[in-house]
Amino acid sequence: MPSSEKFLTKVRYNLRILYRAVSFSFPYRRDIIATSASLLLNTLVMFLLPWLLGRSFDLIREEADAANSAGGNIVGILLLIAGGVMITGLLRGGFMFGVTYYSQILSQKAAYDIRNKMYDSIQRQSFHFYDHVKTAEIMSRATADVESLRMFLSFGLPRPIQTLAFFLGVMVILLVINWQLGLIVCIGMPLIAYRAISTSARLRPVWQSIQQELARVTIVLQENLSAAKLIRSFGRQDYEQDKFERNLDDLYRKNMHANEVQAFNTPLMTLILYLIVGATLLYGGYEIMNGQLTGGELTQSIFYMLMLTEQVRMLGWMGNLFARVVASGERIFEILDAVPMVTDKIDATELPRGEGLVKFQGVSFAYGDGQSPVLEGINLEAHPGKVTAIVGLTGSGKTSLINLMPRFYDVTAGRVLIDDVDIRDVTLESLRRQIGVVQQDVFLFSASLRDNIAYGYIDASMEEVVAAAKAAQLHDFIMSLADGYETWIGERGVTLSGGQRQRLAIARTLILNPQILILDDSLSSVDTETEHLIQLALKGLMAGRTSFVIAQRLAGLVEADQIVVLHQGAIAELGTHDSLLSSGGLYKEIYDLQALHEADAIGGKELTDSEGVLGDMR
């Protein structure tokens, strides 16, 4: 592709990004009209001052000649000129206020809409999206990138419009005064415009790289804040400081590169413009000597050119801002244009509340195109009122299998049925309303205990909240606190113990009264006494529900109705605890190994099954 064609392709691409960014302001027509009117009036006042000064110069000259012959009134003319200049200044100040005020309102409204749309897009994304985009990266785009776009709408958008209007106006005026002067401007200004556009094209990838590097700095900072205890426990403060400085150095170098491009461009554009002014002055002086131009007209032309200098200087800054907004726009639109991998079908229906029979029929699953499947050929049935335990070595596909039921991911092949209905044929909301998931990694919000329990059921009564807390064996602990259920917990529940967080998560799930219950190793962080209490509560709550349990401790699965043993993404064994031990397969190997380790941990005592996950549930 020829270089000129590449250049035009880049320009067209940049303009498309720019148009999409600007389009967020289109709904706010009143603010656009107010900004445009203020901008137009300010531009008209800008034309007034050079004309006034040029005309005054000729009047003073005429009055001076008249004074030499018959008197004249130079003082009066000077006072009139001074008054005109002050009035012009007041008018321009007022109109500039209007431009700034209404453009700020417009940009803030547009930024508000962009952030709302980004948040909506993020909320609709499936888990595939979060597998590839880090949280800090999203935060960087929602803050720094949106702010770059807002700055462009506020300051960058009015400037080129004003510069273009002023340039065209100056051209017309110069052509009226002297067409040769207008021709000089016509020759020189395209050079400046080309320089501004080409520099913007060079800066776009630079600023894109800067935004990406800024996101990496944000990621490191967020990780350090989240892992503050871990870092200090291992004495890794110096290492983390060095890592942060390395990222900061990369950001610094890229910013300096951008500054170098800008530092060279702005003086060059100014030089070109002053060459045009010099040519104008040279030719204008020649025309005065020939009697084709008055001193006032030349003065007027020079003032227009100097004011144009101010506008053109801003083009260098505008080129920088334009490059930044294009780079930021790309990153923003990547989120806005992201298509969720898991969505409702057009004709999706509500999933009626049924018995909760779950079937996996020929299910295979891979996390991305071209990747090896983590599940393959899964055929499984889980019946209402029964407990299905899923076990296996790390990486065997346990959590992946569980994640397919609420459609956190969609199957690659086969299908998942609930009450003989393909879960892809029903709405996500109705599907997930009937599935309760208690995950191993519990996330709690900075809110009251009551709000955290009722998170999925905001209209829950206090009686329902208390009942769920009692069922999770959390009520007594809550009542021991000064503020009870209104007690505010810290970020991510840091003020609670691991067992308390797990019980709160269980209460949050139970208040939904789900038809299908999933416990993803949810009792791993509770002590033996708490585990026993929760088991007693779950005994009644599991009745009538289709329950899935992922557990690391096999001794606790004695009473499970069926145990699914996964190995390398396939079902290696299926049966009860006793039958699997009798078969002498993988399950027995894992069980014997765990029994040996636990016996060593308690000084050789025999492992009992009476304290297992399901031992007291029957």
N, C-alpha and C positions, 0 to 999 in steps of 0.2 A: 504494500500500500504506500503510495507517495506520501512524503512528509506533509504536504499541504492538505491532503485528504485526511491524514491522521489528526492534524491540527483541527480541521473542521469537525471531525467526529468527536473529538474531546470537547469542543465548544458546544456542540449540540447536546452531548451528554450532560455537561455542566448546566446548561440552560434548562434541561428537563428536571434535574434535581432542584434547581433554583425555583422553577415554576411550582413544583410540588410543595416546596417550603413556603412560598408566598401564598399559595392557595389556602393555607390555614387562616389567613386574614380575610378572605373573601366574605364569610358570613357577617362580618361587622362593617356594614356599609356606611353607617353613620360616622364611625371613627375614621374610615377611609376618606369619606367626603370632607370631614373636618380637617384631617391631616393634609389632604390635597389642596383644599382652599387656603389654608395657612401657608402652605408651601408656594402656591401660585402667587399669593399676595406678597410674600417675602421676596420672591424672585422679581416681581414688578418693582418693588421698592429698590432692589439692587440695581435695576436699570436706571432708576431716577437719579441716584447720587452722581455717577459720572456725567450724565447729561447736565445736571445742575452745575457741576464744577466747570465743565467745558463751556457751557453757555455763559456762566459768570465771568470766565476769563475773557471772552469776547466783549461782554458788556463793560467790564472794567477798562479794557483797551479802548473801547469807543468813548467811554466817559472821560478817560484820561486825555484823549485827543480833543474832546469837547472842552475840557477844562483848560487846555492850553490856548483854545481859541475864544470860548465864550462862557466858561464856567464849568458846569457839570456837578453831579451829586455822587461822588465816589463813596462817601461815608454811608449814605443811605443804601447804596447797592451792597456794600460789605455787610451791613446789618441784615439786609434781606437774605444774603447768601448764608450767613451764620445761622439765621433762624430756620432757613430751609434745610440746612445740614442737620440741625438738632431735631427738627420734626421728622426728617427721614430716619435718623437714628432711633427715635422713639417708636416709630412705626415698625421698623425692622425688628427691634427688640420684642415688641408685642407679638408680631407674627412668628418670630422664632420660638417664643414661648408656646404658641399654639402648635407649631410643628413638633416640638419636643414633647409637650403634654399629651397630645392625642396619639402620636406615634408610640409613646410608652404604653398608653392604655391598650392600643391595638396589639402591640407585641406581647403584653402580659396575657391578654385574652387568648391569643394564638398559642402561647406556651402552655397555658392552662389546658387547652384542648389537646395539644400534642401529648402532654403527660398523661391525660386521661385515656387517650387512645392507646398509648403505649402500655399503660397498666391493663387496659382491657385485653389487648393482644397477648400480654404476658399471662394473664389469668386463663386465657383460652388455650394456651399451648399444652401439649401433652408432655410426658416425661422425656420424650426424645429431645425436646428443645433444651431442657435443663442438663441433659447429658453432654451437650456441646457448648453451651454458653454459661459462663460462670456468673455467680451472683454479683460480684463486684463489677464485672463488665456491664451488666444490665444497669446497675446503679450509675456507672459513669455515663452511659448513654442517656439516662433519664435526667441527669443533672448537668454535667459539663456540656454535652452535645446539644441539649435543648437550650441551654443558656446561650451558646454560640448562635443558634438559629434566632433566638429572641433578640439578641444584640443586632443581628443583621436586619430584622424587621423594624427595629426601633431606630437605628442610626444608618445602617447600610442601605436600606431601601430608598429613603427620601433623597439621599445624597446624589446618586447617579441621575435620578429624575431631575433634580434641581440643576445639576451640572449640564445635562443635555439641554434642558430648557434655556439655561443661561447662554450656552454655546450657540444654539440656534438663534437666539435673540441678538447676541453680539455679531453673528454673521450678517444678519439682516441689517443691523445698524451700520456696520462697517461698509457693507455694499451700498447703502444709501449715501453714506458720507463720501466714500471713495472705493470704487469696486476693486481697485488694485490692492488696497489694504485687506479687503475681504478675501481676495485670492491668496494672499500670503498666509492667512489663517487657515484657509481650506487645504493648503499644501502641508502645513505643519501639524495640525491637530490629528489627522489620521495616524501619524507616527506615534503620537502619545497614546491614542486609543489602542493601537496594536501592541505597544509595549505593556500597557496595563493588562490586556487580555492574555498575552503570552506569559507574563509573570504569574498571573493567576493560575494558569494551567500548570506551570512549574511548581507552584506552591501547594496545589491540591494534594498530590501524593505525600508531600512533606507534612502537611497538617494532618492528613489521615494517619500517617505514622506516629505523629505526636499524640493524637487522640488515643491510639492503641497503646502507646507507651504509658500515657496517663492512666489508662485502665489497668495496666499491669501494676503500676505503683499503688493504685487503689486496692487491687487484689492483695498485694503483699501487706498493706496496712491493715486491711480487714482481717486477714488471717492472723496477723500478730495480735490484734486486739482480742480476737476470739480465743486464741490459744495462749493468753498471757500467763496463766498458771503453769501450763505445760512447759513453756519456754523457760520460765524461772526455775521450775523443778529440775530441768536438765542443764541449767546454767548456760543457755544458748543465746543470751542477750547480745553478745558481741557478734556471733554468727549472723543473727537476724538483722543487726544493725548494718553489717557489711552487705548483706543481700539487698537491703533497702537502699543503701547508698549506690550500689551498682545499677539498680533500676533508675534511681534518681539521676545518676550520671548520664545514662542513655537519654533520658528525657531532656536533660540540660543540653547535651550535644545537638540533639535534633532541633531544639528551640533556637540554639545559636545558629544552626544552618539556615533556618527560616529567617532569622534576623539578618544574616548576611545577604540573602537574596533581596530582602526588603530594603536594606541599607544601600545596596547598589542601585536598585530600581528607582527609588524616589528621587535621589539627586539627578539621575539621568533624565527622568521625565521633566524635572525642573529646569535642567540645562537646555533641553529641547525647547521648552516654552520660552525661556529667556532669549534664546536665539531668535525665536519668532518675534518677541517684543523688540529686540534690537533691530531686526530687519524692518519692522513696522516704523520704528523711530527714524531709521535712516531714510527710508523711502518717504515718510511723512515730512521730514525736513526738506527733502528735495522738492516735494509738491508745494510746500509753503513758499519756497523761494520762487517757484514758477507761478505763484498766485492761484493754484488749484485747490489749496487747502488753507484754512485759517488756523491760527494757533490754538483757539478754543476747540476746534474739531480734532486737532492732533492730541491735545490734552485729554479730550473725551475718549479718543481711541486708546491712548495709553492707559488711562484709568480702567477702561473696560478690560484691556489685556491683563493688567495687574490683578484685577478681581478674578479674572478667569484663571490666573496663576494659582490663586487660593483654592479655587474649585478643582483644578487639575492636580494640585498637590494631594488633595484628598483622594484622588483616584489610586494613588499608591497604597494608601491605607485601605481603600475600598477593595483593591486587588487582594490584599491580605485577608480582609474580612470575607470576601467572596470565596477564596480558597478554603477558609475554615468552615464556612457554612456548607459548602459542597461536601467536604469530608465528613462533617457532622451529620449532614442530611443523609448520606449513604448509610451511616451507622444507625440512624434513627429508623430509616425506611426498611432496613434489614429486619427490624423487629416488627414494624407495622405490617410488612408484607409477608412475614413468616406464616406459613400455612400449617395449622395444627395437624399432626399425623393421625390423631384420634378425634373424630367429629361425629355428630349425629347425622344419620342419613336423612335425606329430604323427607322421606315418608316414615320416619321413625315414630314409634308409638310408645305410650307409657307402659312400663312393665308392671302388670298387676301383682298385688301381693298374693303369693301362692304358698306352696309348701316349702320351697327352697331346695328342690332337687337340682344338683349341679352335675353336669356331664362335660368331660373333656373328650372330644372325638378326633383322633388323629392330629393332635395339636403339635405344631412345631413353631419355634420362635427364634428370631435372630434380632439383635439390636440395631442392625443397619444393613443396607444393601451390600452384598459382597462379603459380609461377615459370617463366620461360622455359627451355626445354630447353637444356642445354649439349651434348647429343649427340642426333642425330636420324637415324633410318634407317640405322644402321650394319650393313652386311653384310660379314663378314670371316671368313676361315679361316686358321688358323696350324697348320702340320703339324709332327709330331715330327721332331727333328733339324734343323729349319730356324730361321732367325733372322728375326724380323719387327721391323723398325724403325718407330717411330712418331714423326713429326716434324710440325712446324707452328709457327705463330707463338704467342706467349704468349696464353693464354686460348682456344686452339683446341679444348681438350678432351682433351689427351694423357693427363694424369694421371687425369682422370675415367674415361676408357676403361679404363685399367689397373686402377683401383680396383674395377671391376665384377667382375673375375675372382675375387678372393678374397672377394667379397661384403662389402666394406667398405660398399658401398651396393647396393641392389637396383635393377634396371632399372625404368624407368617403363613401358616397353612393349617387346615382343619377348622374346628369351631368349638366355642364354649357355649353350653346351653344352660339356662336356668328355667326349670319347669318346662323343658322342651322348647324354649324360645331362644333363638340365637341372640346373644347379648348385643350384637352389632345392629340388630333390628329395632332396638328400643333406645329411648333417650338416655343420655349419660346421667342426667339428674335423677331420673326414676330408678336407674340401675344402682347408683351409688347410695341412694337413700335406703336401700334394702341390704347394704353390705356394711358391716361395722369392722373397722380395721384398727387394731391396737399394735402399733409398731414398736420395735425395740428401741429405736432412737426417738424419744419422746420430745416433741416441741410444745412448749407452753408460751403463752403470750404475756406481755407485761400488763396484766389486768388482775381483777379480783379472782379469787378461787371460784366464786359463783359464775362469773363470766366465762372462765375457762371450761368449767364443766358443761355449761349450756351453750358452748360455742356453735355446735351444729344444730341447736334447737333453741333459738333466741327467745321464743315465746314460752319456754318452759316455765312452769310455776315453781315457786320455792319448794313446794312439797315434792315435785318431781326431781328437782336438783338434790334435795336431801335424800330421797329414796335411792338415787343413783350412787350418791356418796356412801350411803350405808351398805349398799350392795358391794361396793368396791372396798369396803372396810376402811373408809377414809373419814367418816363422820366424826368419830371420837377425837381424832387428831385435829380436825377443823374446829370443833367446839372448844378445844383447849387453847385456841388462839384468842387474843384480846378482841379482835374484830370479827371472829368467826368466818362466815362465808364471804364477807366483804374484805377480808384480808388481801392486801395487794402483794402479789409475788413479783420478784425481780425479773430482769430480762432472762428469757428462756427458763424461768423457774429456778434460778440459781439459789434461791433461799430454801429450796426443798431438797430433801435427800433423794437418792435414786429410787428407793422404794416408794416414797410419797409421790414422785412424778409418775411412776408407773401406775399406781392406783388412781391417780387423777385422770390419766389417759384412759384407763378402763372405765371409770365413771362417765367420762365424756362420750365414750362409744355406747355404753349401755343405755344412756338417756334417749338415744335414738331408737331403741327397741328394734334392732335390725333383724331381718330374717336369716341372714348369713353372718356368722361371726368368725373373724380371722384374728388369731393371736400369733404374731410374728415374734416368737421368743420373748413375749411380753413380760414374763416373770423372771427374767434373767437378773434383774437388779434388786430384787426384794430378798429380805432375809427369810429364814426358814419359818419363823412364826407368822410373819406377814403373808408369806406364800400359802401357808395352811389356811389362814383366814380367807384369803381371796379364793382359794379352791372351794371352800364351803359356800361362798357366795355364788361362784360360777356353776356349782352343781345344779342349782335351780334355774339359773339364767340360761344354761345351755340346753335345757329341756325344750324340745320342739324346734330347736334351731339346727341348721346345718353348720357345724363347727369345724374349723381348720386350725390346727396347732402346729407351728414350727417350733421345735424344741431341740436344744443341744444335748440335754441330759436324757438319754434313752430310758433310764430307770423310771422316769416319771410317766412313761407311756403304757404302763401295764394295762390300764383299763380302756385304752383307745379301741374303738370299734374296728378300725383298720389303720395299718401303718404303711405308708408309701415310702419305699427306699429309692432315692434317686442316685444315679451314678452317671456322670458325664452327660447329663441332660436327658437320660432315659430312665424308665422305671425298671430297676434291677430286681426288686422284690416287692411283693404285696401280700399282706396278711395281718394276723394279730401278733401281739407280743410273743405269746407262747409258740405259735406256729413258726414264726421267723427264727426264734432261738433254736427250735428243733431242727430246722432245715440246715443250720450250720453255714449260712451264707454270709454276705457282707454285713448284714444287721448284727449277727452274732459277733463278728470280728470287732465291730465298733463298740458294741455293748461290753464285751470282755475287756477291751482296752480302757474304756471309761471306768469300769468297775475297779480295774487295777490301779488306775491313777487316784481314784477317790479313796480307795483303801489305804494307799500310801499317804494321802493327805490327812487322814484321821488316825494314823498310827496303826494301820493294819486291821481296823474294825471292818466287819462285813457290811457291805452296802445293803440297805433295806429299801424296799419299794414303797413303804408306807408314807413317805413324804414326797412322792412324785407329783408331777404337774396335774395328773388326772386321777391320782390314787384315791382321793376323797370325793370324787365327783359322781360316784354311783351310789 
